[in-house]
Amino acid sequence: SQQAHLGKNCRKCVPPQCDVDVQLTITPKDFLIGYTREPDFGNDESWHSRTASLQMITTQGCLAHSDTWQIVPSLKRYRELNSKGRDEVGEAIGRRFAAFLVARGKPAVLCIEKPYL
């Protein structure tokens, strides 16, 4: 697992909520970091293959065609979170993105739902 450093103004530098190694394999944990009754393990390969074949432009389609579809919470799960939860989940997503980009070593297409920003 890699440690993401967010710069001199970060409050804490902790490993991301999923393990990202150099081969970019991902072992998901609860992407909603315990804020909901039911954990969210993100999207799986069957979701990706179904969604990537959609013909219309949708949020799901944009996510499926991004490089980060495996490391974000399932869509619309933000509705289950309070404001503090959204902020903390958004921060955790940022740490995962940072670790992913460092491990990848090249630009990537990122996709995240607006409430997490």
C-alpha positions as CSV (number, residue, x, y, z in Angstrom):
1,S,0.0,0.0,0.0
2,Q,1.3,3.5,-0.8
3,Q,1.2,6.6,1.3
4,A,-0.2,9.7,-0.3
5,H,1.2,13.0,0.7
6,L,-1.1,16.0,0.1
7,G,1.5,18.7,0.7
8,K,2.5,20.9,3.7
9,N,-1.1,21.9,4.4
10,C,-2.5,18.4,4.8
11,R,-4.0,17.5,8.1
12,K,-2.8,13.9,8.0
13,C,-0.9,11.6,5.6
14,V,-2.4,8.2,5.8
15,P,-2.6,5.3,3.4
16,P,-5.5,5.4,1.0
17,Q,-8.7,3.4,1.7
18,C,-7.7,0.8,-0.9
19,D,-4.4,-0.8,-1.6
20,V,-2.9,0.2,-5.0
21,D,0.3,-1.5,-6.1
22,V,2.6,-0.9,-9.0
23,Q,0.6,-3.2,-11.3
24,L,-2.5,-1.1,-10.4
25,T,-4.4,-4.0,-8.9
26,I,-7.0,-2.8,-6.4
27,T,-8.3,-4.4,-3.2
28,P,-11.3,-2.4,-2.2
29,K,-12.4,-1.7,1.3
30,D,-15.5,0.2,2.3
31,F,-15.4,3.3,0.1
32,L,-17.8,5.1,2.4
33,I,-15.4,4.5,5.3
34,G,-18.0,3.3,7.7
35,Y,-20.5,6.2,7.4
36,T,-23.4,3.9,6.2
37,R,-25.0,0.8,7.5
38,E,-24.2,-1.1,4.3
39,P,-20.5,-0.9,3.1
40,D,-19.8,0.1,-0.5
41,F,-17.2,-1.9,-2.3
42,G,-17.5,0.1,-5.5
43,N,-18.1,-1.1,-9.0
44,D,-17.2,-4.6,-10.2
45,E,-16.3,-6.0,-13.6
46,S,-19.9,-7.0,-14.5
47,W,-21.1,-3.4,-13.7
48,H,-18.2,-2.1,-15.9
49,S,-19.0,-4.3,-18.9
50,R,-22.7,-3.5,-18.7
51,T,-22.2,0.2,-18.3
52,A,-19.4,0.7,-20.8
53,S,-21.7,-0.6,-23.5
54,L,-24.3,2.1,-22.9
55,Q,-25.1,4.2,-26.0
56,M,-26.2,7.4,-24.4
57,I,-24.1,9.9,-22.5
58,T,-24.7,9.3,-18.8
59,T,-22.8,9.7,-15.5
60,Q,-22.5,6.0,-15.4
61,G,-21.0,5.9,-18.9
62,C,-18.5,8.6,-18.1
63,L,-17.5,6.8,-15.0
64,A,-17.2,3.5,-16.8
65,H,-14.9,5.1,-19.4
66,S,-12.7,6.8,-16.8
67,D,-9.5,5.3,-15.5
68,T,-10.8,5.5,-11.9
69,W,-14.1,3.5,-12.0
70,Q,-12.7,0.9,-9.7
71,I,-11.6,3.2,-6.9
72,V,-14.7,5.4,-6.3
73,P,-17.9,4.6,-4.4
74,S,-21.0,3.3,-6.3
75,L,-23.0,6.1,-7.9
76,K,-25.5,8.1,-5.8
77,R,-24.4,6.6,-2.5
78,Y,-23.5,10.1,-1.5
79,R,-27.2,10.6,-0.7
80,E,-26.8,8.3,2.3
81,L,-24.1,10.6,3.9
82,N,-24.4,13.7,6.0
83,S,-22.2,16.7,5.2
84,K,-19.3,15.6,7.3
85,G,-19.4,12.1,5.8
86,R,-19.3,13.5,2.3
87,D,-16.3,15.7,3.1
88,E,-14.4,12.8,4.7
89,V,-15.3,10.3,1.9
90,G,-14.3,13.0,-0.7
91,E,-11.0,13.4,1.2
92,A,-10.4,9.6,1.1
93,I,-11.2,9.5,-2.6
94,G,-8.6,12.2,-3.1
95,R,-6.0,10.1,-1.3
96,R,-6.9,7.1,-3.5
97,F,-6.6,9.2,-6.6
98,A,-3.2,10.5,-5.5
99,A,-1.9,7.0,-4.8
100,F,-3.4,5.7,-8.1
101,L,-1.7,8.5,-10.1
102,V,1.6,8.0,-8.4
103,A,1.5,4.2,-9.0
104,R,0.3,4.7,-12.6
105,G,3.0,7.3,-13.4
106,K,1.1,8.9,-16.3
107,P,-2.0,11.0,-16.8
108,A,-5.4,9.5,-16.2
109,V,-9.1,10.4,-16.8
110,L,-10.7,10.9,-13.4
111,C,-14.4,10.8,-12.6
112,I,-16.0,11.7,-9.3
113,E,-19.5,12.8,-8.4
114,K,-19.8,16.5,-7.6
115,P,-21.0,16.2,-3.9
116,Y,-17.6,14.7,-3.0
117,L,-15.7,17.7,-4.3
